[in-house]
Amino acid sequence: MAERSTIARPYANAAFAYAREEGDLPAWSEMLSVGAVVVADEQVKPLLGNPHVSAGAIAGMVADIAAVKAQSMANFLQLLETEGRIGLLPEIAELYERLYQANQNIIDVEIDSAQPIADPQLQLLEKSLARRLNRKVSVAVSIDGTLLGGAVVRVGDQVIDGSIKGRLQQLTATLQQ
């Protein structure tokens, strides 16, 4: 069976193309992210694919909660439900967001730090990463108590391990060779 993200990709690409054509990328992003939250809700999950739920009910509910005003968005949600793919909204929203950020020349950066990072250091780190990646960066910092010191930076599928724990593991591996 194909992975959910593989199935969701064409829908995300279509949504992005349509949103770009309409010139309304942010509104589509908002609608998809709200829709993703709705269908991921524990009370809604049992309704997905339930034959006792009338056709279009889930799409209508998502459209109402997301305050969809554009008919194209409502049509997209109806298509997803008709095709039995409305449960893929979390994956569609994630893939759409990647396309949207790439279009805006933004990249997400996750930093796991042993201690809180002061604002001046964070700004310097953001500038350095933006210069190195040649993009605007959106940084999310989290504190990881398992790190002894330093930080681990994740950019897409790249990992820069500047933590003491990581350096000790590298040293151990080197000494064992």
Secondary structure, 3 states (H helix, E strand, C coil): CCCHHHHHHHHHHHHHHHHHHHCCHHHHHHHHHHHHHHHHCCCCHHHCCCCCCCCCHHHHHHHHHCCCCCHHHHHHHHHHHHCCCHHHHHHHHHHHHHHHHHHCCEEEEEEEECCCCCHHHHHHHHHHHHHHHCCEEEEEEEECCCCCCCEEEEECCEEEECCHHHHHHHHHHHHHC
